[in-house]
Amino acid sequence: MRVCLVSRELMPFTGGGIGTYALQVSRALADAGHEVHVITLPHDDLDRAAELIRGGDKIQFHAVDPTSGQAALNAYGSEVLRHSMAVFETLRPL
């Protein structure tokens, strides 16, 4: 099964909370044999850290960019709407 988790926070970039849950659940799903995609903010060194926290090749990390594409348009009056559009644009090719 293909599973996608969306979380602005992700361990080890943020401490505790939903970021820890996102990492643990993604590892558990990967260990169960599922293909896991984690969509998160563009944390510093996401690519390098992803190598350390990856569950084999079954977890793929994708950074959203709310400053490019349709998300960057002035049509989105709040940061939450802009982030939602950026997540949608990241999901589309998946």
Backbone hydrogen bonds in HBPLUS format (Angstrom, degrees):
<---DONOR---> <-ACCEPTOR-->    atom                        ^
c    i                          cat <-CA-CA->   ^        H-A-AA   ^      H-
h    n   atom  resd res      DA  || num        DHA   H-A  angle D-A-AA Bond
n    s   type  num  typ     dist DA aas  dist angle  dist       angle   num
A0035-GLU N   A0001-MET O   3.03 MM  34  6.28 152.4  2.11 153.0 160.6     1
A0003-VAL N   A0035-GLU O   2.85 MM  32  6.22 162.6  1.88 166.1 171.9     2
A0037-HIS N   A0003-VAL O   2.81 MM  34  6.20 154.7  1.87 155.5 164.1     3
A0005-LEU N   A0037-HIS O   2.82 MM  32  6.28 158.6  1.86 163.1 169.3     4
A0039-ILE N   A0005-LEU O   2.80 MM  34  6.18 167.5  1.82 165.8 169.5     5
A0007-SER N   A0039-ILE O   2.96 MM  32  6.33 164.4  1.98 171.0 176.1     6
A0013-PHE N   A0010-LEU O   2.79 MM   3  5.68 129.9  2.04 137.5 145.0     7
A0014-THR N   A0010-LEU O   3.19 MM   4  5.81 138.7  2.37 122.3 131.1     8
A0011-MET N   A0019-GLY O   3.25 MM   8  4.99 155.4  2.31 105.3  98.0     9
A0020-THR N   A0017-GLY O   3.17 MM   3  5.73 132.4  2.41 111.6 121.5    10
A0021-TYR N   A0017-GLY O   3.34 MM   4  6.72 160.6  2.38 146.1 151.6    11
A0022-ALA N   A0018-ILE O   2.80 MM   4  6.01 162.0  1.83 152.3 156.8    12
A0023-LEU N   A0019-GLY O   3.20 MM   4  6.36 156.8  2.26 138.8 144.2    13
A0024-GLN N   A0020-THR O   2.95 MM   4  6.17 170.5  1.96 156.1 158.8    14
A0025-VAL N   A0021-TYR O   2.85 MM   4  5.93 169.5  1.86 159.3 162.3    15
A0026-SER N   A0022-ALA O   3.04 MM   4  6.00 155.6  2.10 138.0 145.3    16
A0027-ARG N   A0023-LEU O   2.99 MM   4  6.21 156.9  2.04 149.1 155.2    17
A0028-ALA N   A0024-GLN O   2.93 MM   4  6.15 161.7  1.97 147.9 153.2    18
A0029-LEU N   A0025-VAL O   2.88 MM   4  6.05 163.7  1.90 153.7 157.6    19
A0030-ALA N   A0026-SER O   2.98 MM   4  6.10 156.2  2.04 142.5 149.5    20
A0031-ASP N   A0027-ARG O   2.81 MM   4  6.03 159.1  1.86 152.2 158.2    21
A0032-ALA N   A0028-ALA O   3.03 MM   4  6.24 133.4  2.25 137.4 149.5    22
A0032-ALA N   A0029-LEU O   3.16 MM   3  5.03 129.0  2.44  90.6 104.3    23
A0034-HIS N   A0029-LEU O   3.02 MM   5  5.52 161.3  2.05 152.8 147.7    24
A0033-GLY N   A0030-ALA O   2.93 MM   3  5.14 157.8  1.98 108.3 114.2    25
A0036-VAL N   A0058-LYS O   2.68 MM  22  5.85 174.4  1.68 177.3 178.4    26
A0060-GLN N   A0036-VAL O   2.79 MM  24  6.26 156.0  1.85 154.0 161.7    27
A0038-VAL N   A0060-GLN O   2.80 MM  22  6.19 161.5  1.84 163.2 168.2    28
A0062-HIS N   A0038-VAL O   2.83 MM  24  6.10 158.5  1.88 164.4 163.6    29
A0040-THR N   A0062-HIS O   2.92 MM  22  6.31 160.5  1.96 163.5 169.9    30
A0064-VAL N   A0040-THR O   2.88 MM  24  6.11 154.6  1.95 157.0 164.9    31
A0043-HIS N   A0041-LEU O   2.77 MM   2  5.66 126.2  2.06 115.9  99.0    32
A0046-LEU N   A0043-HIS O   3.27 MM   3  5.42 134.6  2.49 138.6 128.4    33
A0049-ALA N   A0045-ASP O   2.85 MM   4  5.96 173.2  1.85 162.4 164.7    34
A0050-ALA N   A0046-LEU O   2.79 MM   4  5.71 144.3  1.91 141.1 151.3    35
A0051-GLU N   A0048-ARG O   3.20 MM   3  5.52 134.8  2.42 101.8 112.5    36
A0052-LEU N   A0049-ALA O   2.90 MM   3  5.15 127.5  2.18 102.4 116.6    37
A0053-ILE N   A0049-ALA O   3.04 MM   4  6.40 149.5  2.14 154.1 163.2    38
A0054-ARG N   A0050-ALA O   2.88 MM   4  5.44 122.7  2.22 142.6 151.3    39
A0058-LYS N   A0055-GLY O   3.42 MM   3  6.01 153.9  2.50 128.3 129.7    40
A0068-SER N   A0065-ASP O   3.34 MM   3  5.94 163.2  2.37 121.4 120.8    41
A0072-ALA N   A0069-GLY O   3.16 MM   3  5.75 154.2  2.23 112.7 119.4    42
A0073-LEU N   A0070-GLN O   3.08 MM   3  5.51 164.9  2.10 114.8 119.7    43
A0082-ARG N   A0078-SER O   3.08 MM   4  6.35 159.4  2.12 146.8 152.9    44
A0083-HIS N   A0079-GLU O   2.86 MM   4  6.01 158.0  1.91 145.1 151.1    45
A0084-SER N   A0080-VAL O   2.93 MM   4  6.14 156.3  1.99 145.2 152.0    46
A0085-MET N   A0081-LEU O   3.01 MM   4  6.28 157.1  2.07 149.6 154.5    47
A0086-ALA N   A0082-ARG O   3.00 MM   4  6.27 154.6  2.07 145.7 153.2    48
A0087-VAL N   A0083-HIS O   2.87 MM   4  6.19 151.8  1.95 151.5 159.1    49
A0088-PHE N   A0084-SER O   2.98 MM   4  6.24 160.6  2.02 146.7 152.0    50
A0089-GLU N   A0085-MET O   2.89 MM   4  6.16 157.8  1.94 150.3 156.1    51
A0090-THR N   A0086-ALA O   3.00 MM   4  6.19 137.3  2.19 137.5 148.9    52
A0090-THR N   A0087-VAL O   3.06 MM   3  5.00 125.2  2.37  94.7 109.4    53
A0091-LEU N   A0087-VAL O   2.85 MM   4  6.13 149.6  1.94 151.9 160.9    54
A0092-ARG N   A0088-PHE O   3.00 MM   4  6.13 150.4  2.09 151.2 158.1    55
A0094-LEU N   A0091-LEU O   2.83 MM   3  5.19 133.3  2.05 112.0 126.6    56
